Amino acid sequence: MRRVHVIVTGTVQGVGYRWSTRLRAEGLGLGGWVRNRGDGAVEAELEGPEDAVEQLLDWMADGPPGARVRDFRTAELDPTGAKHFEVRA
């Protein structure tokens, strides 16, 4: 099990980044959340099997069509057992 905190900057708001992340996370069976930040970044926590987390991180580094990822930072966290993925305000 792996849990990671992610901050993505660039053109990542207003392009479907959060909703696309949620759909992909759910498809991979991941728990966690994603939200827009006031500074224009997108922030997320992902939790689940190592390979599924890696798959979503690989996708997040580019994002959906229309996104232009400038910077992508991750930090490892202790797993909590999260099973549900949500979009936060």
C-alpha positions as CSV (number, residue, x, y, z in Angstrom):
1,M,0.0,0.0,0.0
2,R,1.3,3.5,-0.9
3,R,0.0,7.0,-0.1
4,V,1.3,10.1,-1.8
5,H,0.6,13.8,-1.6
6,V,0.8,15.6,-5.0
7,I,0.9,19.2,-6.1
8,V,0.6,20.0,-9.8
9,T,1.2,23.5,-11.2
10,G,0.7,25.0,-14.6
11,T,-2.5,25.3,-16.6
12,V,-4.4,22.7,-14.5
13,Q,-7.6,24.4,-13.5
14,G,-10.5,24.9,-15.8
15,V,-9.4,22.0,-18.0
16,G,-11.1,19.0,-16.3
17,Y,-8.0,18.0,-14.4
18,R,-9.8,17.2,-11.1
19,W,-12.7,15.2,-12.7
20,S,-10.3,13.3,-14.9
21,T,-8.1,12.5,-12.0
22,R,-11.2,11.2,-10.0
23,L,-12.3,9.0,-12.8
24,R,-8.9,7.5,-13.3
25,A,-8.4,7.0,-9.6
26,E,-11.7,5.2,-9.3
27,G,-10.9,3.1,-12.3
28,L,-7.6,2.1,-10.6
29,G,-9.3,1.4,-7.3
30,L,-7.5,4.2,-5.4
31,G,-8.7,6.1,-2.4
32,G,-8.0,9.8,-1.6
33,W,-9.0,13.2,-2.9
34,V,-8.2,16.0,-5.4
35,R,-8.9,19.7,-5.2
36,N,-8.1,23.1,-6.7
37,R,-6.0,25.4,-4.6
38,G,-6.3,29.1,-4.5
39,D,-2.9,29.6,-6.0
40,G,-3.9,27.9,-9.3
41,A,-2.4,24.5,-8.5
42,V,-4.1,21.2,-8.1
43,E,-3.5,19.2,-5.0
44,A,-4.2,15.5,-4.4
45,E,-3.6,12.5,-2.1
46,L,-3.6,9.1,-3.7
47,E,-3.7,5.8,-1.8
48,G,-3.7,2.2,-2.9
49,P,-1.5,-0.5,-4.5
50,E,1.9,0.7,-5.6
51,D,1.4,-0.1,-9.3
52,A,-2.0,1.7,-9.4
53,V,-0.6,4.8,-7.7
54,E,2.3,4.9,-10.1
55,Q,-0.1,4.6,-13.1
56,L,-2.1,7.6,-11.9
57,L,1.1,9.6,-11.1
58,D,2.3,9.0,-14.6
59,W,-0.9,10.3,-16.0
60,M,-1.0,13.3,-13.7
61,A,2.4,14.4,-14.9
62,D,0.7,15.3,-18.2
63,G,-3.0,15.5,-17.3
64,P,-6.0,15.7,-19.6
65,P,-6.1,17.4,-23.0
66,G,-5.8,21.2,-22.5
67,A,-3.7,20.9,-19.3
68,R,-0.1,22.2,-19.4
69,V,1.8,20.8,-16.4
70,R,4.7,23.0,-15.4
71,D,5.7,21.4,-12.1
72,F,4.8,18.1,-10.4
73,R,5.8,17.4,-6.8
74,T,5.2,14.4,-4.7
75,A,5.7,13.5,-1.0
76,E,5.3,10.1,0.5
77,L,2.8,9.7,3.4
78,D,1.9,6.9,5.7
79,P,-1.1,4.9,4.4
80,T,-4.5,5.4,6.2
81,G,-6.5,2.7,4.4
82,A,-8.6,5.2,2.3
83,K,-10.9,3.4,-0.1
84,H,-13.0,6.2,-1.5
85,F,-11.8,8.9,-3.9
86,E,-13.5,12.4,-3.9
87,V,-13.2,15.8,-5.5
88,R,-13.0,18.4,-2.8
89,A,-13.9,22.1,-3.1
